[in-house]
Amino acid sequence: MVIDIVLAAVGVLGVGVTALSAKMRRLPVSEPLLGLGTGVLLGPYVLDVLTVPPLTVEHALLHETSRILLAVSVMAVALRYPTADVRRQWWPVVVLLVVAMPVMTVVTAGLGWVLLSVPVAAAVLLGAALCPTDPVLASNVVTGEAAEKDLPARNRQILSLESGANDGLALPLVLAAVAVAGGMGTGTAVLESLWQVAGAVLMGAGSGWAGGRALRWGEKYGATDPAPALFFTVVLALGILGVAGLIRVDGVLAVFVGGLAFNGTGTGSERAAEVPIDEAINRFAVLPLFVLLGAALPWRLWAELGWAGVALVVAVLTLRRVPVLLLLRRPLRLSMPDGLYLGWFGPIGVSALFYLTLEAERMGANETVLAAGSLVLAASTVVFGVTAVAGRVLYRRAATPPPAPPPSGGHR
């Protein structure tokens, strides 16, 4: 019954998204926001036709769904730009991963500790789960004709690649938080982090290279039909994710690395044809998860957080990332408008849900962490969905130099 309702809702939303098509990127709305709102409408607090346990009670379904969606999304990110463009942005992406991401973890944990009066261990769990930039929400501000017209390619590439990479590389921070909270020893956390990251890089790179070579071989000898080839990368992403789960390595990171390796062995025009398919699948794949999430939001626990929850949302959205990016403008080689834009549009989304539920699996459900984390996640989905168009317009105005004054004519 639940699945049937979700599928019906996704079907209706899919028709609406298809009808709006390119206009979606010009409206203050996004696919995740539509899905979230539909889930709330159908959920137990409004129409009560989609009955699912709250996130704080049952999180396994949302965890697995978010894992699959992240795999599809980071594969789309890895294939979005030519390999030469990816190589050109390696330095800012490294700075964001090595410096900005840990700082965002500390800032968010500190805000949670101060505003929610929770133990340090719980605050650290919250900070680690909310630190990564989400590729699903970020794709709404970096893709489409409007984004390509208003935003420099460098900004779009940096935000995309950061969101793809840090979704997987946040895992060591989450494992460190679990260790601080007493879920595992420090040595165990270090060893698991090393294996998860190193294993993901090696397995992902090998799988992506093999997939790219197989597709190239099939095209060379006429064994691969064009239509199935366009969906090959989605199948590859799911295959890498499955293998990663079997050998217990970081599946999201493995898929992203596999996508980069596949991109490097691509065949040019064929890859250009695949990118719109990958992006379209990414846009529609968000709908089931956000419908489920909307129905599973823990409203009662949000009410118990009171004004502290509201203060946490405002503080995290304004202080978690914007000041960090402004302080890093020089090493990132960003102007003030670039720093403000990339600082604001580093949304919290599906990756946060993935890590919140992962922590719940490792530690048992901490109601305060899940309630506060889901509140920030939901607010981020709404705020970034509503401000995407206005933010892009403001950036264009701030970044466009004023026209030069006309030359003054002389008098005879």
C-alpha positions as CSV (number, residue, x, y, z in Angstrom):
1,M,0.0,0.0,0.0
2,V,2.8,2.5,1.0
3,I,4.8,1.7,-2.2
4,D,1.7,2.0,-4.4
5,I,0.9,5.5,-2.9
6,V,4.5,6.6,-3.4
7,L,4.6,5.3,-6.9
8,A,1.4,7.1,-7.8
9,A,2.6,10.3,-6.3
10,V,5.9,10.0,-8.1
11,G,4.0,9.4,-11.4
12,V,1.9,12.6,-11.0
13,L,5.0,14.6,-10.0
14,G,6.9,13.2,-12.9
15,V,4.3,14.3,-15.3
16,G,4.4,17.8,-13.8
17,V,8.1,18.0,-13.9
18,T,8.1,16.9,-17.5
19,A,5.5,19.5,-18.4
20,L,7.5,22.3,-16.7
21,S,10.8,21.0,-18.1
22,A,13.2,23.8,-18.6
23,K,11.0,26.3,-16.8
24,M,11.7,24.6,-13.5
25,R,15.1,26.2,-13.5
26,R,13.5,29.7,-13.7
27,L,10.9,29.1,-10.9
28,P,11.5,29.2,-7.2
29,V,10.9,25.5,-6.9
30,S,12.9,22.3,-7.3
31,E,12.2,18.6,-7.7
32,P,13.3,17.8,-4.1
33,L,11.1,20.6,-2.8
34,L,8.1,19.3,-4.8
35,G,8.7,15.7,-3.5
36,L,9.1,16.9,0.1
37,G,6.0,19.0,0.0
38,T,4.0,16.1,-1.6
39,G,5.2,13.8,1.2
40,V,4.1,16.2,3.9
41,L,0.7,16.6,2.2
42,L,0.1,12.9,2.0
43,G,1.6,12.2,5.4
44,P,0.0,11.6,8.8
45,Y,-0.3,15.3,9.7
46,V,-2.3,16.4,6.7
47,L,-4.2,13.9,4.5
48,D,-2.9,10.8,6.3
49,V,-2.9,8.6,3.3
50,L,0.8,7.8,3.3
51,T,1.6,6.2,6.7
52,V,5.2,5.6,7.3
53,P,7.1,5.5,10.6
54,P,8.9,8.7,11.6
55,L,12.5,9.0,10.7
56,T,13.5,8.6,14.4
57,V,11.7,5.2,14.6
58,E,12.4,3.5,11.2
59,H,15.4,4.7,9.2
60,A,16.5,1.6,7.2
61,L,14.4,2.3,4.1
62,L,15.4,5.9,3.9
63,H,19.1,4.9,4.4
64,E,19.1,2.5,1.5
65,T,17.0,4.8,-0.8
66,S,19.4,7.7,-0.1
67,R,22.4,5.5,-0.8
68,I,21.0,4.5,-4.2
69,L,20.1,8.1,-5.0
70,L,23.5,9.4,-4.1
71,A,25.1,6.8,-6.3
72,V,23.1,7.9,-9.3
73,S,23.7,11.5,-8.5
74,V,27.5,11.4,-8.0
75,M,27.8,9.3,-11.2
76,A,26.0,12.2,-13.0
77,V,28.4,14.7,-11.4
78,A,31.4,12.6,-12.5
79,L,30.2,12.6,-16.1
80,R,29.0,16.2,-16.2
81,Y,32.3,17.8,-17.4
82,P,35.1,16.7,-19.7
83,T,38.1,15.2,-17.9
84,A,40.3,18.2,-18.8
85,D,37.9,20.5,-16.9
86,V,37.9,18.2,-13.9
87,R,41.7,18.3,-13.8
88,R,41.7,22.1,-14.0
89,Q,39.7,22.4,-10.8
90,W,41.7,19.9,-8.7
91,W,43.2,22.6,-6.4
92,P,40.0,24.4,-5.2
93,V,38.3,21.0,-4.8
94,V,41.1,19.8,-2.6
95,V,41.0,22.9,-0.5
96,L,37.3,22.5,0.0
97,L,37.7,18.9,1.0
98,V,40.8,19.1,3.2
99,V,40.1,22.5,4.9
100,A,36.5,23.6,4.4
101,M,34.8,20.3,5.2
102,P,36.4,19.6,8.6
103,V,35.8,23.3,9.6
104,M,32.2,23.0,8.6
105,T,31.9,19.9,10.8
106,V,33.4,21.7,13.8
107,V,31.2,24.8,13.2
108,T,28.0,22.8,13.0
109,A,28.9,20.6,16.0
110,G,29.7,23.8,18.0
111,L,26.3,25.3,17.0
112,G,24.5,22.1,18.0
113,W,26.3,21.9,21.3
114,V,25.6,25.6,22.2
115,L,22.0,25.9,20.9
116,L,20.6,22.4,21.8
117,S,22.5,21.9,25.0
118,V,23.4,18.3,23.9
119,P,26.4,16.4,25.0
120,V,29.6,16.9,22.9
121,A,29.3,13.4,21.4
122,A,25.8,14.1,20.1
123,A,26.9,17.4,18.7
124,V,29.9,15.8,16.9
125,L,27.5,13.3,15.3
126,L,25.3,16.1,14.1
127,G,28.2,18.1,12.8
128,A,29.7,15.2,10.8
129,A,26.4,14.2,9.3
130,L,25.6,17.8,8.1
131,C,29.1,18.7,6.8
132,P,29.0,17.4,3.1
133,T,27.6,19.5,0.3
134,D,24.7,17.6,-1.3
135,P,25.0,16.8,-5.1
136,V,21.3,16.3,-5.5
137,L,20.3,19.8,-4.3
138,A,23.4,21.4,-5.8
139,S,22.5,20.1,-9.3
140,N,19.5,22.4,-9.2
141,V,21.7,25.5,-9.3
142,V,24.5,24.3,-11.6
143,T,22.6,22.6,-14.4
144,G,20.2,23.9,-17.1
145,E,20.4,26.7,-19.6
146,A,19.8,29.4,-17.0
147,A,22.7,28.3,-14.8
148,E,25.0,28.0,-17.8
149,K,24.0,31.5,-18.9
150,D,24.3,33.2,-15.5
151,L,27.1,31.3,-13.7
152,P,30.7,30.9,-14.8
153,A,31.7,27.4,-15.8
154,R,34.4,27.4,-13.1
155,N,31.9,28.0,-10.3
156,R,29.6,25.3,-11.6
157,Q,32.4,22.8,-11.9
158,I,33.8,23.5,-8.4
159,L,30.5,23.1,-6.7
160,S,29.6,20.0,-8.6
161,L,32.9,18.3,-8.1
162,E,33.1,19.2,-4.4
163,S,29.6,17.8,-3.8
164,G,30.4,14.6,-5.6
165,A,33.7,14.0,-3.8
166,N,32.8,15.1,-0.3
167,D,29.8,12.9,-0.1
168,G,32.1,9.9,0.1
169,L,35.0,11.5,1.9
170,A,32.8,12.6,4.7
171,L,32.7,9.0,5.9
172,P,36.0,9.2,7.8
173,L,34.6,12.3,9.7
174,V,31.4,10.3,10.5
175,L,33.4,7.3,11.7
176,A,35.5,9.6,13.9
177,A,32.2,11.1,15.3
178,V,31.0,7.5,16.0
179,A,34.3,6.8,17.8
180,V,33.9,10.0,19.9
181,A,30.4,8.9,20.8
182,G,31.6,5.5,21.9
183,G,30.4,3.4,19.1
184,M,33.9,2.1,18.2
185,G,37.5,2.4,19.3
186,T,39.8,5.1,17.8
187,G,42.0,2.5,16.2
188,T,39.1,0.6,14.7
189,A,37.7,3.9,13.3
190,V,41.1,4.7,11.7
191,L,41.6,1.3,10.2
192,E,38.0,1.2,8.8
193,S,38.4,4.7,7.4
194,L,41.6,3.7,5.6
195,W,40.0,0.6,4.2
196,Q,36.8,2.2,3.2
197,V,38.5,5.1,1.3
198,A,41.4,3.3,-0.2
199,G,39.3,0.3,-1.2
200,A,36.7,2.6,-2.7
201,V,39.2,4.4,-4.8
202,L,40.9,1.3,-6.1
203,M,37.7,-0.6,-6.7
204,G,35.9,2.4,-8.2
205,A,38.8,3.3,-10.5
206,G,39.1,-0.3,-11.8
207,S,35.4,-0.7,-12.3
208,G,35.0,2.6,-14.1
209,W,38.0,1.9,-16.4
210,A,36.7,-1.6,-17.2
211,G,33.3,-0.3,-17.9
212,G,34.6,2.4,-20.2
213,R,36.8,0.0,-22.1
214,A,33.9,-2.5,-22.4
215,L,31.7,0.2,-23.9
216,R,34.4,1.3,-26.2
217,W,35.0,-2.2,-27.3
218,G,31.3,-2.8,-27.9
219,E,31.0,0.3,-30.0
220,K,34.1,-0.6,-32.0
221,Y,32.8,-4.0,-33.0
222,G,29.2,-3.1,-33.3
223,A,28.1,-5.1,-30.3
224,T,26.5,-2.2,-28.4
225,D,23.3,-0.6,-29.5
226,P,23.2,3.2,-29.0
227,A,20.1,3.3,-26.9
228,P,21.2,0.8,-24.2
229,A,24.6,2.5,-24.1
230,L,23.0,5.7,-23.0
231,F,21.8,4.0,-19.8
232,F,25.0,2.1,-19.2
233,T,26.4,4.5,-16.7
234,V,23.3,4.2,-14.4
235,V,23.7,0.4,-14.4
236,L,27.4,0.8,-13.8
237,A,26.8,3.1,-10.8
238,L,24.4,0.6,-9.3
239,G,26.8,-2.3,-10.0
240,I,29.7,-0.4,-8.3
241,L,27.5,0.4,-5.3
242,G,26.6,-3.2,-4.9
243,V,30.1,-4.5,-5.1
244,A,31.2,-1.8,-2.6
245,G,28.5,-3.0,-0.2
246,L,29.7,-6.6,-0.5
247,I,33.4,-5.8,0.3
248,R,32.4,-3.0,2.8
249,V,34.0,0.0,1.2
250,D,32.6,3.5,0.8
251,G,30.1,3.0,-2.0
252,V,29.3,6.6,-2.7
253,L,33.0,7.4,-3.1
254,A,33.6,4.3,-5.2
255,V,30.8,5.3,-7.6
256,F,32.2,8.9,-8.0
257,V,35.7,7.6,-8.6
258,G,34.3,5.0,-11.0
259,G,32.5,7.8,-12.9
260,L,35.6,9.8,-13.2
261,A,37.5,6.8,-14.5
262,F,34.7,6.0,-17.0
263,N,34.7,9.6,-18.1
264,G,38.4,9.4,-18.8
265,T,37.9,6.4,-21.1
266,G,34.8,7.9,-22.8
267,T,34.4,8.3,-26.5
268,G,33.6,12.0,-26.8
269,S,30.4,12.4,-28.8
270,E,28.9,9.4,-27.2
271,R,29.5,10.8,-23.7
272,A,28.0,14.1,-24.8
273,A,24.9,12.3,-25.7
274,E,24.8,10.4,-22.4
275,V,25.0,13.5,-20.1
276,P,21.4,14.7,-20.6
277,I,20.2,11.2,-19.9
278,D,22.2,11.0,-16.7
279,E,20.9,14.4,-15.6
280,A,17.3,13.6,-16.5
281,I,17.4,10.3,-14.4
282,N,19.0,12.3,-11.6
283,R,16.2,14.8,-11.6
284,F,13.4,12.2,-11.5
285,A,15.2,9.8,-9.1
286,V,15.0,12.4,-6.3
287,L,11.2,12.2,-6.2
288,P,10.6,8.8,-4.4
289,L,13.1,9.6,-1.6
290,F,11.7,13.1,-0.9
291,V,8.1,11.9,-0.9
292,L,9.0,9.3,1.7
293,L,11.1,11.8,3.7
294,G,8.2,14.3,3.7
295,A,5.9,11.7,5.2
296,A,8.4,10.5,7.8
297,L,9.4,13.9,9.2
298,P,9.3,13.9,13.0
299,W,7.1,16.9,13.6
300,R,6.5,16.1,17.3
301,L,10.2,16.1,18.1
302,W,10.7,19.2,16.1
303,A,8.1,20.9,18.3
304,E,10.0,19.7,21.4
305,L,13.1,21.4,20.1
306,G,11.2,24.7,20.2
307,W,13.0,27.9,19.4
308,A,16.4,26.2,19.8
309,G,15.6,24.2,16.6
310,V,14.7,27.4,14.7
311,A,17.9,29.1,15.9
312,L,19.9,26.0,14.9
313,V,18.5,26.1,11.4
314,V,19.3,29.8,10.9
315,A,22.7,29.5,12.5
316,V,23.7,26.4,10.4
317,L,22.5,27.8,7.1
318,T,24.3,31.1,7.6
319,L,27.4,30.2,9.6
320,R,28.3,26.6,8.5
321,R,29.7,27.5,5.1
322,V,29.5,31.2,4.1
323,P,32.1,32.5,6.4
324,V,34.4,29.6,5.7
325,L,34.3,30.2,1.9
326,L,34.8,33.9,2.4
327,L,38.0,33.2,4.5
328,L,39.2,30.9,1.8
329,R,38.6,33.2,-1.1
330,R,42.3,33.8,-1.7
331,P,43.5,30.1,-1.9
332,L,40.3,29.3,-3.9
333,R,40.9,32.3,-6.2
334,L,37.3,33.6,-5.8
335,S,35.9,37.1,-6.0
336,M,33.5,38.3,-3.3
337,P,30.4,37.5,-5.4
338,D,31.9,34.0,-6.2
339,G,32.6,33.4,-2.5
340,L,29.2,34.5,-1.4
341,Y,27.4,32.4,-4.1
342,L,29.4,29.2,-3.5
343,G,29.2,29.8,0.2
344,W,25.4,30.1,0.2
345,F,24.7,27.4,-2.3
346,G,26.4,24.5,-0.6
347,P,23.2,22.8,0.5
348,I,22.5,20.1,3.0
349,G,20.4,17.3,1.6
350,V,20.4,13.7,0.7
351,S,24.0,13.1,1.9
352,A,23.0,14.4,5.4
353,L,20.1,11.9,5.4
354,F,22.4,9.1,4.4
355,Y,24.9,9.9,7.2
356,L,22.3,10.6,9.9
357,T,20.7,7.2,9.2
358,L,24.2,5.6,9.0
359,E,25.0,6.9,12.5
360,A,21.6,5.6,13.7
361,E,22.5,2.2,12.4
362,R,25.9,2.3,14.1
363,M,24.9,3.9,17.4
364,G,21.2,3.3,17.7
365,A,18.7,6.1,17.1
366,N,19.6,9.4,18.9
367,E,16.3,11.2,18.7
368,T,17.8,14.6,19.3
369,V,20.4,14.2,16.5
370,L,17.9,12.8,14.1
371,A,15.3,15.4,14.8
372,A,17.7,18.3,14.6
373,G,19.5,16.9,11.5
374,S,16.2,16.3,9.7
375,L,15.0,19.8,10.6
376,V,18.0,21.4,9.1
377,L,17.8,19.1,6.1
378,A,14.2,19.9,5.4
379,A,14.8,23.7,5.9
380,S,17.8,23.5,3.5
381,T,15.6,21.8,0.9
382,V,13.0,24.6,1.2
383,V,15.4,27.5,1.4
384,F,17.7,26.5,-1.4
385,G,14.8,25.5,-3.6
386,V,13.2,28.9,-3.1
387,T,16.3,31.0,-3.4
388,A,18.0,29.3,-6.3
389,V,16.6,31.6,-9.0
390,A,16.9,34.8,-7.0
391,G,20.5,33.9,-5.9
392,R,21.5,33.3,-9.5
393,V,20.1,36.7,-10.6
394,L,21.7,38.5,-7.7
395,Y,25.0,36.9,-8.5
396,R,24.8,37.9,-12.2
397,R,24.1,41.5,-11.2
398,A,27.0,41.6,-8.7
399,A,29.5,39.8,-10.9
400,T,28.7,41.8,-14.1
401,P,30.9,44.9,-14.4
402,P,29.1,48.1,-15.0
403,P,29.1,49.3,-18.7
404,A,31.9,51.7,-19.6
405,P,30.8,55.3,-19.9
406,P,30.6,56.5,-23.5
407,P,33.5,58.5,-24.7
408,S,33.0,62.2,-24.3
409,G,32.9,64.0,-27.6
410,G,35.0,67.1,-28.2
411,H,33.7,70.5,-29.2
412,R,34.7,72.2,-32.3
